Amino acid sequence: MSEYNTGNEHYYDAKFILLNNKYFTEFDPQQLTPKELHTLIIIRENASRISGLTNTTYNLMGHLLPFTNVKEKKKNAAVAREIMQSLRSKDVINYDEPKEPNEPIAVRQKK
């Protein structure tokens, strides 16, 4: 549990994570799993400062995720695809679905 101040000298207990001024709480419809949150952090760290887009592929994301096995490239791409589709269904990121794991993806984060 974490306490946070509402500004009126009232403190509330809640489980939340602050990521770029968006609170992801345990009762939020956009509640993120730890793997989704870690993937979102990687996407935001690799975003272009000019366009705000992250250019990546499923294979590259599979290599960047710390909870995947480096030796199993196809399985890593499938894990990255599943997590990114989950983030897209929760309306956190937006991208066009590629036809193959090595095809570039331009990921836009929603604010």
Disulfide bonds with the S-S distance in Angstrom:
none
